[in-house]
Structure formats: structure tokens, C-alpha cells
Amino acid sequence: MSEPGNEENSREENSSAGTCALAGAPYAGKSTLLNSILGRRVSIATPKPQTTRAQLLGIYTEGPLQVLFVDTPGIHETHGLIHERMVRHARAGVRGADVVCWLVAADRGLRNIDRREIARLADRRPIVVLNKIDRVARDELLPMIAQIQELAPEAEAIPLSALKGDNVSTLLAAVTSRIPDGPWLFPADSITDRPLRFLVAELVREQAFRQLEREIPYHVAVLTEVLEDHGHTTYIEATIYTDSDSAKKIIVGKQGTRIKSIGQAARKQVERLIDNKVYIDLRVRVKKGWQNDPRFLEELGL
């Protein structure tokens, strides 16, 4: 029988830990893939592009292995401070990662940004993920794989469907085989590096993306102002910020119906996240020019 603590020390000595960046253009499905890998929702995902604004770590721990998957904003042409910071976050996540996965939306094919970025990553031996294969015929994948090999001869191309979970295990095996030896960076039961206040705000913002039409969701930011544990109920106050009175009216809706609907849907998601009953109070405020306010963007984690 081993002495107390020896088993833990042995695990630390034989452990592996590292980071894997999930990068790509908007709409590639990075957040959906992260949630599929972890087996639970920690990153918001919607049918609209550019949903993710800030880096988020999803922590995958299995046996002696710990992989920190970095969900990054989509890399795109920037217009204004918020978009500059989003792309800066994405590129920082790629630079600091042990493994880089570049995601391509297979139903759209390789676009100019995919070709440019895959070529730039060639010396990193990236894993190029052809996501959303459930939306394309198999014979359409071969030309894409050939293009990837031309752009980055040492890249590994893996077709999968993050939404359906198809071939995600193959990607996990490819990633984990590249993770270096080293001690874990987070406790075994950790799932993300972000505090609950951030996750709550993101779940509210997700509902804004899902329930508001046109460009309104891109003019929305959310901050969790109050989060209190009252035993069997968690009390939350959150503020939805937008940049115009007209947008505020749309978010609130006729007789408050839209904001009520957003709150009800967000409450259900938060209850699933924390496994507790939730009371959520949403308010809407106008903050003109928030997308170019450095201090406010810092509050948002950007």
C-alpha cells in the first residue's frame, strides 16, 4: 500500500497539460465544438456569426490529461474598437497555444480568410477541422482536403460535425497526442476559467441573439450586476446595454413582452448551468458608443 499523497504525486509526475486554440472565421462552429468536447454548454452558440466576443477556456480533464481549449472570437475584418479587440483576443489565443485547430465551415468551403490563415499557420502543423459535414455530400470534402494540403502540407485535416458529435473523438485523439507533459493548471473538477457572473451575462446575451432580429443583437452588451445565493434560489440582476433609444424599445418589446421572453429563456439556461432555482431581473439601458468605450469593453472582458 502506498503512503498517503504518493498517488497524487505520481499523477502529477506523469500528467500532461496544454492549450488548444479553436480558431476560425465567424460561423465556423467553434463554440458548438467546445461544448461538444466538454459534454456541456459553457460557451454560447447561435445561428448568427460573431456571437463569441471574448476568449473562454473550456477545461477538459481525462485521466492524467488536461487540455485547456480556448474558444476564440471569429477572425474577421475589423471595424471599430470592439472588433479590433475581438480579433486581438483571437490571435493571442492562437499564439499562446500548444495546438492550433483552425475550423472551416464545410458547407461554405474554404474562403479567402481560411486560405490566408491556414497558410500563415503552416509551420505550426495545424489541425484543420472541416466542421458541419452533416450539411455537405462526402465527395465535396476531398477537394477541400486537397486545398488544405496545398496550403499547409503538414496540416492534419479532420472532417466532423460538432452539432451531431460525429468524429469529435478523432479530433480529441489528435489534439491529446500533441499535448506536452506537465502539471495540471486547474483542479480536476474545473470546467471553465470564467466566473459565474460572466457566464450568466453570456446566457442573457445568447437569448438576445436568438430572439432579436436584424442587427440589434450586435448592438447589445450584458453585465451581471447582482448575483446572490439565497439557498434554494439564486437571485440575479443583469443589465442589457444598447446604443440607441430605438433599439431599447425593440429589446423591451410591446408592454415588456420581449424582455420578459429573453429573461425567461435565460433563466432556464442558468438553472441548468448551476442546478438551482433562479430569479432573474433584467433591465435595459442606453449607453451610446459603448462599442468604442475602452473602459466599458474591459468590464465586458474585452
Rosetta blueprint (number, residue, H / E / L):
1 M L
2 S L
3 E L
4 P L
5 G L
6 N H
7 E H
8 E H
9 N H
10 S H
11 R H
12 E H
13 E H
14 N L
15 S L
16 S E
17 A E
18 G E
19 T E
20 C E
21 A E
22 L E
23 A E
24 G E
25 A L
26 P L
27 Y L
28 A L
29 G L
30 K H
31 S H
32 T H
33 L H
34 L H
35 N H
36 S H
37 I H
38 L H
39 G L
40 R L
41 R L
42 V L
43 S L
44 I L
45 A L
46 T L
47 P L
48 K L
49 P L
50 Q L
51 T L
52 T L
53 R L
54 A L
55 Q L
56 L E
57 L E
58 G E
59 I E
60 Y E
61 T E
62 E E
63 G L
64 P L
65 L E
66 Q E
67 V E
68 L E
69 F E
70 V E
71 D E
72 T L
73 P L
74 G L
75 I L
76 H L
77 E L
78 T L
79 H L
80 G L
81 L H
82 I H
83 H H
84 E H
85 R H
86 M H
87 V H
88 R H
89 H H
90 A H
91 R H
92 A H
93 G H
94 V H
95 R H
96 G L
97 A L
98 D L
99 V E
100 V E
101 C E
102 W E
103 L E
104 V E
105 A E
106 A L
107 D L
108 R L
109 G L
110 L L
111 R L
112 N H
113 I H
114 D H
115 R H
116 R H
117 E H
118 I H
119 A H
120 R H
121 L L
122 A H
123 D H
124 R H
125 R L
126 P L
127 I E
128 V E
129 V E
130 L E
131 N E
132 K L
133 I H
134 D H
135 R H
136 V L
137 A L
138 R H
139 D H
140 E H
141 L H
142 L H
143 P H
144 M H
145 I H
146 A H
147 Q H
148 I H
149 Q H
150 E H
151 L H
152 A L
153 P L
154 E L
155 A L
156 E E
157 A E
158 I E
159 P E
160 L L
161 S E
162 A L
163 L L
164 K L
165 G L
166 D E
167 N L
168 V H
169 S H
170 T H
171 L H
172 L H
173 A H
174 A H
175 V H
176 T H
177 S L
178 R L
179 I L
180 P L
181 D E
182 G L
183 P L
184 W L
185 L L
186 F L
187 P L
188 A L
189 D L
190 S L
191 I L
192 T E
193 D L
194 R L
195 P L
196 L H
197 R H
198 F H
199 L H
200 V H
201 A H
202 E H
203 L H
204 V H
205 R H
206 E H
207 Q H
208 A H
209 F H
210 R H
211 Q H
212 L L
213 E L
214 R L
215 E L
216 I H
217 P H
218 Y H
219 H H
220 V L
221 A E
222 V E
223 L E
224 T E
225 E E
226 V E
227 L E
228 E E
229 D E
230 H L
231 G L
232 H L
233 T E
234 T E
235 Y E
236 I E
237 E E
238 A E
239 T E
240 I E
241 Y E
242 T E
243 D L
244 S L
245 D H
246 S H
247 A H
248 K H
249 K H
250 I H
251 I H
252 V H
253 G L
254 K H
255 Q H
256 G H
257 T H
258 R H
259 I H
260 K H
261 S H
262 I H
263 G H
264 Q H
265 A H
266 A H
267 R H
268 K H
269 Q H
270 V H
271 E H
272 R H
273 L H
274 I H
275 D L
276 N L
277 K E
278 V E
279 Y E
280 I E
281 D E
282 L E
283 R E
284 V E
285 R E
286 V E
287 K L
288 K L
289 G L
290 W H
291 Q H
292 N H
293 D L
294 P H
295 R H
296 F H
297 L H
298 E H
299 E H
300 L L
301 G L
302 L L
